[in-house]
Amino acid sequence: MSFFGKVKRDLVFATKLRGILKLMKDIQPDSPVTIADEIEASVDQSPNKTALIFEGQSQTYDMLDERANQVAHWALEQGYESGDTIALILENRPDFVAVWFGLSKIGVVTALINTNLEGAGLAHCINIVDSKAIIAAGDQAKRAKVIQSDLVNEIAIWDFDGKSGNDLADALSLASTARPDRKIRSHLRGSDTCLFIYTSGTTGLPKAAKITQMRFRGMGRTAVALCGLNSSDRVYNVLPLYHTTGGGLGMLGALNVGATTILRRKFSASAFWDDVVDNDATLFVYIGELCRYLLNAEANPKEKGHQLRAGYGNGLRGEVWMPFVDRFQVPMMREIYGSTEGNVTLLNLDGTVGAIGQMPKWLDKKMGVAFVKFDAVEELPIRDAKGFCIKANVDEVGETLGRIGTIGRETFSGYHEKAATNSKILTDVFEPGDRWFRTGDLMRRDGNGYVYFIDRVGDTFRWKGENVATNEVSDALSKYPGVSLANVYGLPVPHTEGKAGMAAITVDKKFNISGLKDHLARHLPAYAIPLFIRIQPKAETTGTFKFRKVELVKEGFDINEIEDPLWFLNPEDNGYVKLGKDEQDRIRDGGYRF
């Protein structure tokens, strides 16, 4: 790009950034405006506008508000007060929105529980936020009933179906539809907690991240900043509402501007394009793996007959981006980076393929985001002789940090558990006493200021003296014919240093392992080629499509524990061979030279 081209690009970015900062200006820790105020304003502006379409039924903004008011009055009648927490375990449906909207009207905090949890994990999530009640339905209510005796507090289950607890539907039908007095929440400020949203728990039990009023309001406005979301849009949302992308960026974004949301209980690749076309969707919310699933799905006659003007979300990998756009003819994809609990947000405002955002060097001090050199073995930022972190060079992979301050985007609320919060804070980073949030994400910033996600800390591993990024290996595997999904992780191997790569993949009929080694050699350095291949019938993922790795790492390459087919890159044959007892014993005895 020429000098003038770079100047023009930076000017365009600066103009857009100025508009975003103006959009977010009133979202401050001491602001008396709450999320309930903002949604009620949308209701008052367009009471008869369709807010939600779900399973063939429509609900206007006025109807949604009345249902939320019933929730608020019911909670008051039960004695719940501002600051109390109620756990919500519900699949996507209009009442999911009505519950947290209604509880927010009276200052009650809603804990949004992953609907896939059960047993000890479910009890843990309810206990750590000191829940005063559980609202659920269907299978989720049954699971709550099973663990009710394991809860720290003796709390009631309110079941919309009335089968596993108190009948909530019946109780709500008797409650007033009038708005509760705003004085009940008048003491709330932007820094007060509105929701608890949990980390996905891919590496342990979930942690409850505090979502403040200002943070939740900001999520909704980010959707406007990304793709110009407005009241005329119809947003197709299949992501779980208990997560920030589906519930914040997607649902709240639409509610804030008075748009219509086409809500589906769960994602279905086969029904996706039918829903989009039949409901005249103009936008859709994505997680990167959702786009990959659609790309791997059979062709649908309606997949190019839509009115979509954009998709927005996070996690869209570079190798999926353009094939997705080319096949489905979606004009614009808008990518955002941001963790549930973190204070780092990056936006890709011009659609540069593969980038999660843009941050020119001249923004470093103003944005409070830094990229620092990282030690993959110690899993810590590298420090110099004076004890300070070292900034990563252009195109060098480093961990991303967010400066912790007291205003706007630099605030860090952390988790409900103090120890978990402290574990994410790094001190004395560039000067004595400064505090920075560790994202746990490795990124690379190029010379033009575009930022690219590389891997999660802990996912990157070291083999043959080199750092291996699991996402890079996954990308290469996904380009091989017949590979649908690839989950890559590192495994300790006896008599070797570091960890060897293993890939758990799902495949179709096109897959033939005989050419896999040569393919990977064309796309990866030798040290990054997986030593083991495990073929799974179905990928193990969380509710937000993140791969589960802990269980896979524990199983290792033990053929006595694993029923799936296992293949091994035999250094003597220079290709993948079926892993049997002889090969496994020889590996464990150090009989191969890697």
C-alpha positions as CSV (number, residue, x, y, z in Angstrom):
1,M,0.0,0.0,0.0
2,S,1.3,3.5,-0.9
3,F,2.0,6.2,1.7
4,F,-1.1,8.1,0.7
5,G,-3.1,4.9,0.8
6,K,-2.1,4.3,4.4
7,V,-2.8,7.9,5.4
8,K,-6.3,7.6,3.8
9,R,-6.9,4.3,5.6
10,D,-5.9,5.8,9.0
11,L,-8.1,8.8,8.4
12,V,-11.1,6.7,7.7
13,F,-10.4,4.6,10.8
14,A,-10.0,7.7,12.9
15,T,-13.3,9.1,11.7
16,K,-15.1,5.8,12.5
17,L,-13.4,5.6,15.9
18,R,-14.5,9.1,16.8
19,G,-18.1,8.2,16.0
20,I,-17.8,5.1,18.2
21,L,-16.4,7.1,21.1
22,K,-19.2,9.6,20.8
23,L,-21.7,6.7,20.8
24,M,-20.2,5.4,24.0
25,K,-19.6,8.8,25.7
26,D,-22.5,8.7,28.2
27,I,-21.7,5.1,29.4
28,Q,-19.8,5.8,32.6
29,P,-19.5,4.2,36.0
30,D,-21.5,7.0,37.7
31,S,-24.3,7.1,35.2
32,P,-27.8,6.7,36.6
33,V,-29.0,5.2,33.3
34,T,-29.7,1.5,33.5
35,I,-30.2,-1.2,30.9
36,A,-33.9,-1.3,31.9
37,D,-34.2,2.5,31.1
38,E,-32.8,2.0,27.6
39,I,-35.1,-0.9,26.7
40,E,-38.1,0.9,28.1
41,A,-37.2,3.8,25.9
42,S,-37.4,1.5,22.9
43,V,-40.8,0.2,24.1
44,D,-42.1,3.7,24.4
45,Q,-40.9,4.7,21.0
46,S,-42.3,1.7,19.1
47,P,-44.8,-0.2,21.4
48,N,-46.5,-2.0,18.5
49,K,-43.2,-2.9,16.7
50,T,-42.4,-6.6,16.6
51,A,-39.6,-7.2,19.1
52,L,-39.3,-11.0,18.8
53,I,-40.2,-13.8,16.4
54,F,-40.0,-17.2,17.8
55,E,-41.3,-20.5,16.5
56,G,-43.8,-18.8,14.3
57,Q,-45.1,-16.4,17.0
58,S,-44.5,-12.7,17.2
59,Q,-44.2,-10.5,20.3
60,T,-44.3,-6.7,20.2
61,Y,-42.2,-4.4,22.3
62,D,-45.2,-3.6,24.4
63,M,-46.0,-7.3,25.0
64,L,-42.3,-7.9,26.0
65,D,-42.5,-5.0,28.4
66,E,-45.7,-6.3,30.0
67,R,-44.2,-9.8,30.5
68,A,-41.1,-8.2,32.0
69,N,-43.3,-6.2,34.3
70,Q,-45.0,-9.3,35.5
71,V,-41.6,-10.8,36.3
72,A,-40.7,-7.7,38.3
73,H,-43.9,-7.7,40.3
74,W,-43.6,-11.5,41.0
75,A,-40.1,-11.0,42.3
76,L,-41.1,-8.2,44.6
77,E,-44.0,-10.3,45.9
78,Q,-41.5,-13.1,46.7
79,G,-39.4,-10.7,48.7
80,Y,-36.4,-10.5,46.4
81,E,-34.6,-7.2,46.7
82,S,-32.1,-5.1,44.7
83,G,-28.7,-6.7,44.8
84,D,-30.1,-10.3,45.2
85,T,-29.2,-12.8,42.5
86,I,-31.5,-15.2,40.7
87,A,-30.2,-18.0,38.5
88,L,-31.8,-18.4,35.1
89,I,-31.4,-21.7,33.3
90,L,-33.4,-21.5,30.2
91,E,-33.0,-22.3,26.5
92,N,-33.5,-19.5,24.0
93,R,-37.1,-18.2,24.1
94,P,-38.9,-14.9,24.6
95,D,-39.3,-15.5,28.4
96,F,-35.5,-15.6,28.7
97,V,-35.4,-11.9,27.7
98,A,-38.4,-11.1,29.8
99,V,-36.8,-12.6,32.9
100,W,-33.6,-10.6,33.0
101,F,-35.3,-7.5,31.7
102,G,-38.0,-7.7,34.4
103,L,-35.5,-8.4,37.2
104,S,-33.3,-5.5,36.0
105,K,-36.3,-3.2,36.5
106,I,-36.0,-3.8,40.3
107,G,-32.2,-4.1,40.6
108,V,-32.1,-7.9,40.9
109,V,-29.1,-9.5,39.3
110,T,-29.6,-12.4,36.9
111,A,-27.1,-15.2,36.7
112,L,-27.2,-16.6,33.1
113,I,-26.4,-20.3,33.5
114,N,-25.2,-22.5,30.6
115,T,-28.1,-24.8,29.7
116,N,-25.7,-27.7,29.1
117,L,-24.6,-27.9,32.7
118,E,-25.7,-30.5,35.1
119,G,-24.5,-32.1,38.4
120,A,-21.6,-30.6,40.2
121,G,-20.9,-28.0,37.5
122,L,-24.5,-26.7,37.7
123,A,-24.5,-26.6,41.5
124,H,-21.1,-24.7,41.4
125,C,-22.5,-22.0,39.2
126,I,-25.6,-21.5,41.3
127,N,-23.6,-21.5,44.6
128,I,-20.8,-19.1,43.8
129,V,-23.1,-16.2,43.1
130,D,-25.3,-16.9,46.2
131,S,-28.4,-17.4,44.2
132,K,-31.7,-16.8,46.0
133,A,-33.9,-18.7,43.6
134,I,-33.7,-20.7,40.3
135,I,-35.9,-20.0,37.2
136,A,-35.9,-22.8,34.7
137,A,-38.0,-25.0,32.4
138,G,-38.0,-28.4,30.8
139,D,-34.8,-30.5,31.1
140,Q,-33.0,-27.6,32.8
141,A,-35.6,-27.6,35.6
142,K,-35.2,-31.4,36.0
143,R,-31.4,-31.0,36.3
144,A,-31.9,-28.2,38.9
145,K,-34.2,-30.5,40.9
146,V,-31.5,-33.2,41.0
147,I,-28.8,-31.0,42.5
148,Q,-31.2,-29.0,44.8
149,S,-29.8,-30.7,47.9
150,D,-26.3,-29.8,46.9
151,L,-26.9,-26.1,47.0
152,V,-25.5,-24.0,49.8
153,N,-28.8,-22.1,50.2
154,E,-32.2,-23.7,50.5
155,I,-33.7,-22.1,47.5
156,A,-36.9,-22.6,45.5
157,I,-37.0,-23.7,41.9
158,W,-39.5,-21.8,39.8
159,D,-40.4,-23.9,36.7
160,F,-42.3,-22.4,33.8
161,D,-43.8,-25.9,33.2
162,G,-44.6,-26.4,36.9
163,K,-43.3,-30.0,36.9
164,S,-40.0,-29.7,38.8
165,G,-40.8,-26.8,41.1
166,N,-43.2,-24.0,41.7
167,D,-45.4,-23.1,38.7
168,L,-43.9,-19.9,37.4
169,A,-46.2,-19.5,34.4
170,D,-49.2,-19.6,36.7
171,A,-47.7,-17.1,39.2
172,L,-46.8,-14.7,36.4
173,S,-50.3,-14.8,35.0
174,L,-51.6,-13.3,38.3
175,A,-49.0,-10.5,38.4
176,S,-49.5,-6.9,37.3
177,T,-48.4,-5.9,33.8
178,A,-47.9,-2.2,34.9
179,R,-44.3,-1.0,35.1
180,P,-42.9,-1.0,38.7
181,D,-41.9,2.4,40.1
182,R,-38.5,3.4,38.7
183,K,-37.6,4.6,42.2
184,I,-37.0,1.0,43.1
185,R,-33.8,1.1,40.9
186,S,-33.0,4.8,41.2
187,H,-30.0,4.1,43.3
188,L,-28.3,2.0,40.6
189,R,-25.2,3.3,38.8
190,G,-23.2,2.2,35.8
191,S,-20.7,0.4,38.0
192,D,-23.3,-1.8,39.6
193,T,-23.7,-5.5,38.6
194,C,-26.5,-6.2,36.2
195,L,-25.8,-9.8,35.2
196,F,-23.4,-12.7,35.8
197,I,-22.2,-14.4,32.6
198,Y,-20.0,-17.4,33.0
199,T,-16.8,-18.3,31.3
200,S,-17.2,-21.5,29.2
201,G,-15.3,-23.8,31.5
202,T,-13.2,-25.5,28.8
203,T,-10.3,-25.8,31.3
204,G,-12.2,-26.2,34.6
205,L,-15.3,-25.1,36.4
206,P,-16.9,-21.9,35.0
207,K,-16.2,-18.6,36.6
208,A,-18.9,-15.9,37.1
209,A,-17.9,-12.7,35.4
210,K,-19.6,-9.5,36.7
211,I,-21.4,-7.7,33.9
212,T,-22.1,-4.1,35.1
213,Q,-24.8,-1.8,33.8
214,M,-22.3,0.2,31.8
215,R,-20.7,-2.9,30.3
216,F,-24.0,-4.4,29.3
217,R,-25.2,-1.1,27.8
218,G,-21.9,-1.0,25.9
219,M,-22.4,-4.4,24.4
220,G,-25.6,-3.3,22.7
221,R,-24.1,-0.1,21.3
222,T,-21.1,-2.1,20.0
223,A,-23.5,-3.8,17.5
224,V,-24.5,-0.4,16.2
225,A,-20.8,0.6,15.9
226,L,-20.0,-2.6,14.0
227,C,-22.6,-2.7,11.3
228,G,-24.9,0.2,11.7
229,L,-27.7,-1.8,13.4
230,N,-30.9,0.2,13.3
231,S,-34.6,0.0,13.9
232,S,-35.4,-1.3,10.4
233,D,-33.1,-4.4,10.8
234,R,-34.3,-7.9,11.4
235,V,-31.6,-9.8,13.3
236,Y,-31.4,-13.6,13.0
237,N,-30.0,-14.9,16.3
238,V,-29.4,-18.6,17.0
239,L,-26.6,-18.2,19.6
240,P,-27.3,-19.0,23.2
241,L,-28.6,-16.0,25.1
242,Y,-26.6,-16.9,28.2
243,H,-23.4,-15.8,26.4
244,T,-22.2,-12.3,25.6
245,T,-22.3,-12.6,21.8
246,G,-25.9,-14.0,21.6
247,G,-27.4,-12.2,24.6
248,G,-25.4,-8.9,24.5
249,L,-24.1,-8.1,21.1
250,G,-27.1,-9.8,19.4
251,M,-30.2,-9.5,21.5
252,L,-29.4,-6.4,23.4
253,G,-28.1,-4.6,20.3
254,A,-31.5,-5.2,18.6
255,L,-33.5,-4.1,21.7
256,N,-31.6,-0.9,22.1
257,V,-32.4,0.4,18.6
258,G,-35.9,-1.1,18.4
259,A,-35.0,-3.7,15.8
260,T,-36.7,-7.1,15.4
261,T,-35.0,-10.3,16.5
262,I,-35.7,-13.6,14.8
263,L,-34.8,-16.0,17.7
264,R,-34.2,-19.7,17.4
265,R,-34.0,-22.2,20.3
266,K,-30.8,-23.7,19.0
267,F,-28.6,-23.5,15.9
268,S,-29.4,-25.8,13.0
269,A,-27.3,-25.7,9.9
270,S,-30.0,-27.3,7.8
271,A,-32.7,-24.8,8.9
272,F,-30.4,-21.7,8.9
273,W,-31.1,-20.4,5.3
274,D,-34.8,-21.3,5.4
275,D,-35.2,-19.2,8.5
276,V,-33.1,-16.3,7.2
277,V,-35.0,-16.1,3.9
278,D,-38.5,-16.9,5.2
279,N,-38.2,-14.2,7.9
280,D,-36.5,-11.5,5.8
281,A,-33.5,-11.3,8.0
282,T,-31.1,-8.4,7.2
283,L,-28.4,-9.3,9.8
284,F,-27.2,-12.4,11.6
285,V,-25.0,-12.9,14.7
286,Y,-22.2,-15.4,14.5
287,I,-19.5,-17.3,16.4
288,G,-16.8,-18.4,14.0
289,E,-17.5,-22.1,14.2
290,L,-21.1,-21.4,13.2
291,C,-19.8,-20.1,9.9
292,R,-17.6,-23.2,9.5
293,Y,-20.5,-25.5,10.1
294,L,-22.6,-23.7,7.5
295,L,-19.7,-23.9,5.0
296,N,-19.4,-27.7,5.6
297,A,-23.2,-28.2,5.2
298,E,-24.9,-29.5,2.1
299,A,-26.1,-26.8,-0.3
300,N,-29.5,-25.2,0.5
301,P,-31.6,-23.8,-2.4
302,K,-32.2,-20.6,-0.4
303,E,-28.6,-20.0,0.6
304,K,-28.1,-17.1,-1.9
305,G,-31.7,-15.8,-2.0
306,H,-31.5,-13.9,1.2
307,Q,-31.5,-10.2,2.1
308,L,-28.6,-10.2,4.6
309,R,-26.5,-7.1,4.4
310,A,-24.0,-8.3,7.1
311,G,-23.0,-10.8,9.7
312,Y,-21.4,-9.7,13.0
313,G,-19.7,-11.5,15.8
314,N,-16.4,-13.1,16.7
315,G,-14.0,-15.9,16.1
316,L,-14.3,-16.0,12.2
317,R,-11.0,-17.5,11.0
318,G,-9.3,-16.3,7.9
319,E,-9.5,-19.6,6.0
320,V,-13.3,-19.6,6.5
321,W,-14.0,-15.9,5.9
322,M,-13.7,-15.6,2.1
323,P,-15.1,-19.0,1.2
324,F,-18.1,-18.2,3.4
325,V,-18.6,-14.8,1.8
326,D,-18.1,-16.1,-1.7
327,R,-20.5,-19.1,-1.3
328,F,-23.3,-17.4,0.5
329,Q,-22.9,-13.9,-1.0
330,V,-23.0,-12.0,2.4
331,P,-21.8,-8.5,1.5
332,M,-20.1,-7.7,4.8
333,M,-18.7,-9.5,7.8
334,R,-17.9,-7.5,10.9
335,E,-15.6,-9.0,13.5
336,I,-15.1,-8.0,17.1
337,Y,-12.7,-9.2,19.8
338,G,-13.6,-9.1,23.5
339,S,-13.8,-11.5,26.3
340,T,-16.7,-11.9,28.7
341,E,-14.9,-10.4,31.7
342,G,-12.1,-8.4,30.0
343,N,-11.5,-4.7,29.3
344,V,-10.0,-5.1,25.8
345,T,-12.3,-4.6,22.8
346,L,-11.1,-4.5,19.2
347,L,-13.2,-3.9,16.1
348,N,-12.6,-4.8,12.5
349,L,-14.4,-1.9,10.9
350,D,-13.3,-2.3,7.3
351,G,-13.7,-6.0,6.8
352,T,-10.0,-6.9,6.4
353,V,-10.1,-10.7,6.1
354,G,-8.8,-12.5,9.1
355,A,-8.3,-9.5,11.3
356,I,-10.1,-9.2,14.7
357,G,-9.5,-5.5,14.8
358,Q,-7.4,-2.5,14.0
359,M,-5.1,-0.6,16.4
360,P,-2.5,1.7,14.8
361,K,0.6,2.5,16.9
362,W,-0.6,6.1,17.4
363,L,-3.5,4.7,19.4
364,D,-1.4,2.8,21.9
365,K,-1.5,5.3,24.8
366,K,-5.2,6.3,24.2
367,M,-6.5,2.7,23.9
368,G,-4.7,1.2,26.9
369,V,-4.0,-2.0,25.0
370,A,-0.5,-3.6,24.7
371,F,1.0,-6.6,23.1
372,V,3.9,-8.0,25.1
373,K,6.5,-10.7,24.5
374,F,5.4,-14.1,25.9
375,D,7.1,-17.2,27.2
376,A,5.1,-20.3,26.0
377,V,6.8,-22.6,28.5
378,E,6.2,-20.5,31.6
379,E,3.0,-19.2,30.2
380,L,3.9,-15.7,31.4
381,P,4.9,-12.4,29.7
382,I,8.7,-12.0,29.5
383,R,10.3,-9.3,31.6
384,D,13.5,-7.4,31.1
385,A,16.4,-6.9,33.5
386,K,14.4,-4.1,35.3
387,G,11.4,-6.4,35.8
388,F,9.1,-4.8,33.2
389,C,7.3,-6.4,30.4
390,I,8.7,-6.0,26.8
391,K,6.4,-4.9,24.0
392,A,6.2,-7.2,21.1
393,N,7.6,-6.1,17.7
394,V,5.6,-5.7,14.5
395,D,4.3,-9.2,13.4
396,E,5.6,-10.8,16.6
397,V,3.2,-12.9,18.6
398,G,2.6,-11.7,22.1
399,E,0.0,-11.7,24.9
400,T,-2.6,-8.9,24.8
401,L,-3.0,-6.8,27.9
402,G,-5.6,-4.2,28.9
403,R,-4.7,-1.3,31.1
404,I,-6.9,-1.2,34.2
405,G,-8.2,2.3,35.0
406,T,-11.3,3.9,36.6
407,I,-13.0,5.3,33.6
408,G,-14.9,4.0,30.6
409,R,-13.4,1.0,28.7
410,E,-10.5,0.6,31.1
411,T,-12.6,-0.5,34.0
412,F,-12.2,-4.2,35.0
413,S,-15.0,-5.6,37.2
414,G,-13.6,-9.1,37.2
415,Y,-15.3,-12.2,38.6
416,H,-17.6,-12.7,41.6
417,E,-14.7,-14.8,43.1
418,K,-11.9,-12.4,44.3
419,A,-9.1,-15.0,43.8
420,A,-10.2,-15.5,40.2
421,T,-10.1,-11.8,39.6
422,N,-6.7,-11.4,41.1
423,S,-5.3,-14.2,38.9
424,K,-6.1,-12.1,35.8
425,I,-4.3,-8.9,37.0
426,L,-0.6,-8.2,36.1
427,T,1.2,-5.5,38.0
428,D,4.4,-3.5,37.4
429,V,4.0,-4.0,33.7
430,F,5.6,-0.9,32.2
431,E,6.1,1.2,35.4
432,P,5.9,0.6,39.1
433,G,2.4,0.1,40.4
434,D,0.5,-0.1,37.1
435,R,-2.1,-2.8,36.7
436,W,-3.1,-4.6,33.5
437,F,-5.7,-7.3,32.7
438,R,-4.3,-10.5,31.2
439,T,-6.5,-11.5,28.3
440,G,-4.8,-14.9,28.0
441,D,-4.9,-14.5,24.2
442,L,-1.9,-14.4,21.9
443,M,-2.1,-12.0,19.0
444,R,0.0,-10.5,16.2
445,R,-0.2,-6.9,15.1
446,D,1.1,-6.1,11.6
447,G,2.7,-2.9,10.3
448,N,-0.7,-1.5,9.3
449,G,-2.1,-1.9,12.8
450,Y,-4.4,-4.9,12.0
451,V,-4.5,-7.4,14.8
452,Y,-4.8,-11.2,14.3
453,F,-5.8,-13.8,16.8
454,I,-3.2,-16.5,17.1
455,D,-4.1,-18.7,20.1
456,R,-5.1,-19.0,23.7
457,V,-2.4,-19.1,26.4
458,G,-2.2,-22.7,27.3
459,D,-3.3,-23.9,23.9
460,T,0.0,-22.9,22.4
461,F,2.6,-25.5,23.3
462,R,6.3,-26.1,22.7
463,W,7.7,-28.9,20.6
464,K,11.2,-29.4,19.2
465,G,12.2,-26.1,20.7
466,E,9.5,-24.2,18.8
467,N,6.1,-22.7,19.8
468,V,3.2,-24.3,18.1
469,A,-0.1,-22.4,17.7
470,T,-3.0,-24.8,17.8
471,N,-5.1,-22.5,15.6
472,E,-2.5,-22.4,12.9
473,V,-2.5,-26.2,12.8
474,S,-6.3,-26.3,12.9
475,D,-6.4,-24.0,9.9
476,A,-4.1,-26.2,7.9
477,L,-6.0,-29.4,8.8
478,S,-9.3,-27.7,7.8
479,K,-8.0,-27.1,4.3
480,Y,-7.6,-30.9,3.7
481,P,-10.4,-32.6,1.8
482,G,-12.9,-34.3,4.1
483,V,-11.8,-32.7,7.3
484,S,-14.8,-30.9,8.8
485,L,-13.5,-29.8,12.2
486,A,-10.1,-30.0,13.9
487,N,-9.4,-29.6,17.6
488,V,-5.6,-29.4,18.2
489,Y,-3.8,-29.7,21.5
490,G,-0.4,-30.6,23.0
491,L,0.4,-33.9,24.8
492,P,3.4,-34.9,26.9
493,V,5.2,-37.8,25.4
494,P,7.7,-39.9,27.5
495,H,11.4,-39.3,26.8
496,T,10.8,-36.1,25.0
497,E,10.9,-32.4,25.8
498,G,7.8,-30.2,25.5
499,K,4.5,-31.5,24.1
500,A,3.7,-33.3,20.8
501,G,0.7,-32.2,18.7
502,M,-2.5,-34.2,18.6
503,A,-5.5,-33.4,16.5
504,A,-9.0,-34.7,17.2
505,I,-10.8,-34.4,13.8
506,T,-14.3,-35.0,12.4
507,V,-14.3,-36.2,8.8
508,D,-16.6,-37.0,5.9
509,K,-16.4,-39.5,3.0
510,K,-13.9,-37.4,1.1
511,F,-11.2,-38.0,3.8
512,N,-8.2,-40.1,3.0
513,I,-5.4,-40.1,5.5
514,S,-2.8,-41.3,3.1
515,G,-2.2,-37.7,1.7
516,L,-2.6,-35.9,5.0
517,K,1.1,-35.8,5.9
518,D,2.2,-34.3,2.6
519,H,-0.6,-31.7,2.7
520,L,0.4,-30.6,6.2
521,A,4.0,-30.4,5.2
522,R,3.0,-27.8,2.5
523,H,1.2,-25.6,5.0
524,L,3.2,-26.1,8.3
525,P,6.8,-26.2,9.5
526,A,7.8,-29.8,10.4
527,Y,7.6,-29.2,14.1
528,A,4.0,-28.1,13.9
529,I,2.7,-31.2,12.1
530,P,0.6,-33.3,14.7
531,L,2.2,-36.5,15.9
532,F,-1.2,-38.0,16.5
533,I,-4.5,-37.9,14.7
534,R,-7.7,-39.0,16.5
535,I,-10.9,-39.4,14.4
536,Q,-14.0,-38.5,16.3
537,P,-17.6,-39.2,15.2
538,K,-18.6,-35.8,16.6
539,A,-16.6,-32.8,18.0
540,E,-16.9,-32.2,21.7
541,T,-17.8,-28.5,22.1
542,T,-19.3,-26.1,24.7
543,G,-22.7,-24.4,24.1
544,T,-20.8,-21.5,22.3
545,F,-19.0,-23.9,20.0
546,K,-15.6,-23.8,21.8
547,F,-13.7,-27.1,21.7
548,R,-13.3,-29.1,24.9
549,K,-9.7,-30.2,25.4
550,V,-9.2,-31.1,29.1
551,E,-10.8,-34.6,28.7
552,L,-9.0,-35.2,25.5
553,V,-5.6,-34.3,27.0
554,K,-6.2,-36.6,29.9
555,E,-7.0,-39.6,27.6
556,G,-3.8,-38.8,25.6
557,F,-2.9,-41.5,23.1
558,D,-3.9,-44.5,25.3
559,I,-5.6,-47.0,23.0
560,N,-7.0,-48.8,26.0
561,E,-9.0,-45.7,27.0
562,I,-9.9,-44.4,23.5
563,E,-12.4,-46.1,21.2
564,D,-11.9,-43.6,18.4
565,P,-9.4,-44.6,15.6
566,L,-5.9,-43.3,16.4
567,W,-3.1,-42.6,13.9
568,F,0.6,-41.9,14.5
569,L,3.1,-40.1,12.4
570,N,5.8,-42.7,12.2
571,P,9.2,-41.0,11.7
572,E,10.5,-44.1,10.0
573,D,7.7,-44.4,7.4
574,N,7.2,-40.6,7.0
575,G,3.4,-41.0,7.1
576,Y,0.5,-41.7,9.4
577,V,0.0,-45.3,10.4
578,K,-2.6,-46.9,12.6
579,L,-1.6,-46.7,16.3
580,G,-1.5,-50.2,17.8
581,K,-0.1,-51.7,21.0
582,D,3.4,-52.2,19.6
583,E,3.7,-48.6,18.4
584,Q,2.3,-47.3,21.7
585,D,4.7,-49.4,23.8
586,R,7.6,-48.3,21.7
587,I,6.6,-44.6,22.0
588,R,6.4,-45.0,25.8
589,D,9.8,-46.7,25.9
590,G,11.5,-44.0,23.9
591,G,12.0,-46.3,20.9
592,Y,11.3,-43.6,18.3
593,R,13.5,-40.5,17.6
594,F,11.3,-37.4,17.2
